[in-house]
Amino acid sequence: MAAPETHYARSDGLNIAYQVVGSGALHVVWIPGFVSNVELAWEEPALAHFLRRLAAFSTLILFDKRGTGLSDRVMRDHLPTLEERMDDVRAVLDSVGAERAALVGHSEAGTLATLFAAAHPERTVALVTLGVFAKRVWSPDYPWAPTPEQRAVDTAETERHWGQTVDVDHYAPSAAGDAAFRQRLATYFRHSASPGDAVALLQMNTQVDVRDVLPTIRVPTLVMHHTGDRDVNVEEGRWIASRIPGARFVELPGDDHFPWVGDADRVLDHIEDFLTGTHGYADADAVLATVLFTDIVGSTQRASTLGDAAWSELLQAHHDIVRRELDRFRGREIDTAGDGFLAIFDGPARAVRAACAIRDAVHRIGIDIRAGVHTGECRMVGESIRGVTVHAGARIAALAGPGEVLVSSTVRDLTPGSRLVYRERGEVELRGLPGRWELLSVVADDRAGSP
């Protein structure tokens, strides 16, 4: 089979390279791990076989994430966030004309796939992950990931040897004796990203943490992992599957991290059986969303000082500013009560930036606000939203000081690469909610003004 034609979808002003193969009723999006090149992928026999098998029972969509392969490059100090990459998936689906698709994500792509499935169940038929992680650096409650010191060594080695050799013994031990494969893989990596880009992506991945997202996934999910995977510990796969409601976990013998080498056909058999047997729709009313609460500081005293007419005029100016910024950052107004707003976003960085933009804009007309931002599962009930996430967002906003944008640790963990700078505010109890919550104050945004 000849390599398919490469097309481009527009996403936030960037060109995202994609290809479409096959003609099945089911759309499947293959999200590659780390870096990729949609054209060179067909020159690696093992990977080409993997893609052809996926296309044999579906309409397969493959694409290069922004900053890699044939897609537009990005500035290294403006690395794509997870929500921007979600925008790329949406843009490709729209360009193809696919309303819904199954997502198949490998390695780091699993974080993107899980986030998309949780945030957009209405567009996700099913989720399949292969050798994925939820967090890329060690912590006491996630002990399987590399330590910060190990990640630093990996980053230095990547920059020093990128595109010259690939540690096939580590990523694909079943192909370690194939010198031609080793050379092809090095070529593929060189044409997928530059050394600097590869290092920057590694550093961004080190900050990713999607653990809080996993329980919010409501689509059929298959988690697959090789027992001896040398790059991502199998315990991570087991733990991830245990956190996703109803997820099926398949553990395969072998040491390969790349799913398209070694026993690829066995992997593909499981994927095909799972996806072709998946029917029905996800609970699209339950979605992962970021809530933003704002309210004016000292509004009662201000209204009393100004008088009804002047206060009403100032309040209308405030409302106009808030709605303008919500529109600019693609937020959706849910409720307005007096001087407060509740809005939702499909990405946490946009929510934080909207909060900062609102704060700065209303300050210029003599108003100070406080804002709270939290990400979690929400249930859509008509034009309203319900759930613990909403209560948590309101409680966080109430703890913010004048001019402060206060966020949960979940928001921080989902915004690596966003260039948002946070200051720890410590752990607190939120009234009526279990446990202790780590909160952070937004102190800087190096991409201020950009949605």
N, C-alpha and C positions, 0 to 999 in steps of 0.2 A: 504494500500500500504506500502511495506517495505521501509525503508530508502535506498536511492540509494547509490551506491558505491562512495567512495571518491577517487579522482585522484589528481595529483599534476602537475602543470605547472611550468617551470623554468622562472624566471624573474630576471634579473640582479644578478644571482647567488643564489637567494632565491627560496624556494618552496612555491607555492601558492595553497592552498587547494581549490578544486572546485568539483561540482557535476553536472550531466546532467540528467534532468528528462523530459519525454515526447518525442514526435516524430513529432511535427508539422513543417510545412514548414518555419514558422517564428521563428527565434532565439530571445529569450528574455533574457537579463541579469538582474538579480535581484541584486541590490547593496544595502546591508543593511545599516542602520544608525549606527553610533558610533562603536559598537562592535558586533561580531557575532560568531557563531559556527555552521558550516554546518551540523554536525551530530546531535547535541542537538536540532537544530531547529525543527527536526521531532518529538521530544518528547513533544513539546508544541502544544496541539491540535489546538489552534487558528491559530498559525503561520503555522503549517503543512497544515491546510485547505487552507490558503491563497496561499501557494506555489503550492498546487495541482491544485487549480483553474487556476493559471497562466500557469501551465504545460498542462492543458486540451486543450488549443488552441495554444500551441507553443512547441518548444524545449527550455526548461527553463535551464538556466545556473546560478548557484549560487556559490558564492565563499567567502572566508574569506580574507579581505584585509590584506596585510602584517602587522605583529605585532599583529594580533588578531586571535582568534579561533585556527584552526589546521594549519594555515600558519606559516611560520618561524617567530620567534620573532626578534625584532630589538633592538639595544641599545637605551635606553631612551633619550640619548643625540644625537641620530641620527634618529629622527623620520622621517617617510616617508613623502615626499612632495607630493603635488597633482600630479605632473608630474610623480613621481615614481609609484604612484597608477594607473595613466593612463597606465604606462608600464605593470602593473599587469593585467589590463583589456585586453590589447592587447595580452598578453601572454596566457591568458585563451582562448580567441577567437581563437588564432592560434592553441592551443592544441586541441580544439574541432573541428577545421576545419571550423569555421564559418567566412565567409567573412564579413558579415554585421549583425547587431543585433539591436533590440530596447532596449534602456536602461531604467530601472525603478529604480529610486533612492529615498530613504526615508531619510528625515532629513539631517544630515551632508553629506550623500552620494549624495545628490542633487548637491553639489558643484563640486564633482568629475564628476558626470554624465553630468552636463552642460559644464564643461571644455572639457571633452572628445568629446561631441557632436559638440562643436565649433571647436576643433582642428582636428577632424577626421570625417568630414561629410561623407567621402567615405566609412566609416565603420559603420555608424549609420543610421538605418532605421527611428527611431523616438525616442523622448525623453518624458518620463513621470516622473514628480516629485510629491512627496507626503510630505506635511508638511515641505517644505525646507526653508532655509534662504539663503540670499546672503552675509550676513555679520553677525558676531556673537557678536559684541560689539557696544554699542550705539555711535552715532555721530549725530550732528545736521541734517545732510542730510539722516540719516537712524535711525529715532527716536524709532523704534519698538523693537530694540534689547536690551538685558540686559546691564546695566551699567557695567563698569569695577569692581565696588565694588560688584555688584550682582554676577558676574562671579567668583570673588575671594571667595565669600561665597559658591557658588555651588561647586567649586573645593575642598575647605576644607571639605565640607560635603561628597563629593564623596570619598575622601581618608579615612575619618573617618568611613564611614558606608558601603563601597563597599562590595557587595556580602552578606551582612547580611539582609538588607531590601531594597526594591525598592519603591520609591514614586509613587505607582500605582495611587493614587489620582491625581497626576500631569500628568503622562504620559498616563494613560488608565483609566480615571474615570468611564467608563462604566463597568469595571471589578473590581472596588475598593472593592466590598463586597465579592470577591472570594478569600478566604485565601489560597486555594491550588494554584491558579494562582500566587499569590504573592510569594509563596515559590518557585514555578517552575521558575519564572522570576529571582529570586535572584540566584538560582543555575545556570541558563543559563548565567548570567552576570559573575559569578565566573569562569566559564569554558571558557569564551570568552576573558578575559583579567585579569591581576593582578591589584591590587589597584594602584600601581605605574604607570603601563601602562595606566590605565584609566585616571589618573590625567594628565599624559603627553599628551594624546590625546585631553583632554579638553583644555589644554593650547594651543595646536597647533590650534585647531578649533577656539579659540578666535581671532587668527591672520588672519583667512581666510577672503578674500574679493573678490568676483567674480562679483561685479556689472558691471565692464567694459566689462566683457565677454558676458553678456546677449544679447546685441544688435547684436552680431556677430553670433548667432545661426541661422542656415539656414535649420534645419530639422523640420518636423512636431512635435509640442510640446503640451503636455497636462500638465497643472499645476493644482493640486488638493489640497484642504485645508479644514479642518473643521473650522467652524466659531468660535468655542470656544476653539480651540487648546491652551492649557495652556503653552506649551513649546515654540512654534513659532507662533507669532501673525499672524492672518489671513491677516492683512494689508501687511505683507511681501509677502505672496503668491500673493495678488492682484498686488502689485508693480512689482514683478518679472515677472508675466504674461504680464504686460503692457510694459515691456522692451524687451521681446522676440518677434521678428517680426512674426505676424500671430499666436501667441500662443492662445490656448483655455484654459480658466479658468473655473474650476468647483468648486464651494463652496458648501460644504455639511453641514447640521446641525450636531451638536454634539461637544463634547469637547475632543475627543481622539487625542493624538499625534501619537500613534502607529496605522498604517492603517489596521492592521490585527486583531484588536479587534472591538467590537461593530458592526457597520454597514459595516463590511468588504466586504460582498457580494455586497453591493451597490457600494462601491469603485471599486471592481473587475469588475462589469458590465460596468462601465465607461471605465476602462482600456481596457477590451476586445473589446468593441465597437470601441474605438479609434484605437487600434492597428490592428484589423482585417480589418478595413476600410481604413487603411493607405497604399497607393500605390505610386509608383514612387520613384525617387531618389532625394536626396538633391542636392543643387548646390555645388558640390564638388570643384568647382573652387574658391569659397569663403571660406577661412579657417582662423581659429585663429592661428596666428604664432607669434614667437618672432624674430624680426630682430636685427642683429648685424652689425654695421658699424665700421670699423677701418681705420685709416690712419696714416701715419708716420708724426711725428712732425718735421717741419723744413726740409722737404725733398729737396726742391729746393736748399737751401744753402748747404746742405750736399753733394748733387750731384756735385755742383760747386766746392766744396773743394776737393772732392775725384777724380774727373775726371770720364769720361764716363765708362771706363773699370772697375775700382774698384767699382763704384756705381752700375753698372749692376750686378756684382758678389754679392755685399751685398744685393741688392734688391732681387735677386734670393734666397739667403739664408732666407730672410724674408718671401718670398712667401712659401718656403718649410715648414717653421715653422708654418705659419698660417694654411696651408692645413693639416698638421699633427694634429694640435690641433682641427681643425674643425672635422676631421675624428674621433678623440678620443672622442669628446663630441657629436657626432652624429649630427653635423651641416651640412648644405647643402650650398655649395658655389653657389651664384647666379651671382655675377659679380665681376670682378677685373678690376679696372681702375687705371693705373699707380701704385701708392703705396697704394691704398685703397682697401678694401674688403667689400662686402655685402654678408651676409650669413643669413639663416633662421634656426630656431630650432622649435621643437614642444613642448618645455618646457623652461620657462624663466630661471630657475636656471642653467640648462646646458649652456644656452647662456652666462650668467654672468660668470660662471666658465671658459668657453672657452675664454672669453675676458680677464679674469685675467691671465690665463695660457699663452695666446699669449703675453700679455704685459710683463710678467716676462721672458718669453723665449727670446723674441727679445731684451730685455734690456741687456741680457747677451752677445749679439753680438754688442752692442753699439747703439741700435736703441730705441727710445722712440716713443710710439704710443699714440693716444687718441682713446676712444671707446664709442659708444652710444648704448644702448639697450632699446627696447620698444616692448610691446606686444599689438596686436590688429588684426583687420580683414585685410587680404590681399587677393588680387585676383590674382590667378595664370594665367598667359598668356604665354602659351608654357613653356619655361624654365625660364621666367622672372616673376617678381611680380610687382603689381601696388597697389596704394591706399594711403590713408592718413597715415597709419601706417608707410609706407616706408619713406614718407616725414618727419614724426615726428622723426623717428630714425636717419635720416641724420642730422636734425637740432640739436638733442640732442648731437650727436657725435661732431658736430662743436663747441659746448659750453664746451666740456671737456678740461681739462688742460693736459699738458704732463704727461703721465703715469696714467691718470685717466680713470676709467670706470664709466660712468655716466648713470643712469637709470631713467626711469619714475616711478611715484608712482604706476602705474599698475603692473609693474614688482615686486616691493616690495610686493604689496598686494597678488600676486600669488605665493610667495615663503616662506610662513610660514613653519617652521620646517627645512628649508634648512641650517640654521646656517650661512647664509650670514649676514653681519653686514653693515648697511648703515648709512651715515651721511647726514642730510638734507642740501640741497643746496639752498632751497628757491623756490619761484614760479617765473616763467619767462614767457615771451611771445615768442612763436616760430614763426619765420617769415612765414607769409602766412597761418598760422593755427589759428583757433578761440580759444578764451579763454586763461586762464593762466594755466601753466603746472607746477606741483610740481616735482622737480628733486632731486635725491639723488646720492651721491657718494658711491661707494663700498669701504669700509675701511678694511674689514677682511673677510676671508672665513675659517671657522674652519674645513671644509672638503676639503681643497685644494688638488687638484690632483685627486679627485674622480669624474668621470663623473656622 
